[in-house]
Amino acid sequence: MSDFGSNLKKLRMKSGNSQQVFSDFLQVSRVYISDLERGKKLPHIHFLLNVADHFDVSIDWLLGREHKQTDLSGLSPSCINAIETLIQELK
């Protein structure tokens, strides 16, 4: 399984969805999701953007180029905004 396929499966499993539900939500076929997860196909750029935006992960993380995924789900919106502002200032 490719890094992308493994990471896509992690996101799908974390969301508690079957391949069919996941594929319906992302408007692709279940076979496409299966092929991606098994490393048999490479994702289209629009698919990458859609997944990254929806799940709030970077494309680098999806492709296995960035090994950390930061979970901010337990933070308040004001804390998340403060962190995002700090990150932008440090760039």
N, C-alpha and C positions, 0 to 999 in steps of 0.2 A: 504494500500500500504506500502510495506517495505521501509526502508530508501534507500536501494539499488535501488528498483524500482522507487521511487520518484526521486532519483538523476539521474538515467539513463534517465528518461523521461525529466528532466530538460535539460540534455545535448542534447537530441534529439530535443526538442523544440527550444533550443537556436540555434541549427544548422539549424533550419527551415525545417526539414525533416519529412516526414510521416514515419510511422513504416516500410512500405515497402522499401522505399529508404534507410532508416537507416539500415535495416536488410540486404539489398543487399550489401551495403557498407561494413558491418561487416561480411559478408558471413555466415549468419545464417538465419533461417526462420523468417517470420513476426510473426508467432504464438509464437516462442521462445521469441521475443522481447515483445510481448503483455503479455505473461505469466510472464516474469521478471518484467515488469512494474507494474503488478497487484499483485506481490508477490506470484504467484502460483508456481514458480520455483526458484531455486537458481542458480547463474551463475557458469559456469565452470571456473577454474583458468585461462585457456588460453584466454577465453573471457574477463575476468577482466583485464588481462595484456594488451590485444589489445585495449580495451576501454581507460584504463588509459594512455597508451602510445600515442594513437591518439589524445585524448582530453587534454593531459597534465594535468591530475589530479592524485591525489594519490589514491591508492586502499583503504586506510583508508577513504578518502572522499567519494568514491563510496559506501562503506559499511556503511556510516553514523557514523563512529568512529571519524572523524575529521570534524568539522562543518564549517570550513572556506575554501573557495575556492578563491584563489588569482587570480585576473584578471590582467595579465601583458600585455594585448594586445595593450595598448596604449604606451608602452615603446619601446625605441630603443633597438636593439640587444645588444649594448654595455652596456646599463643600466641593461638589464636582466642578462647579463654575470656577471656584478659587484654584483648584488643581489645574484645570485647563488654562486659566490665565497665567499661572506660574510657569507652566510648560511653554506657553507661547513666548513669555518674557525671556526664558532661558535659551530659546532657539537663536 
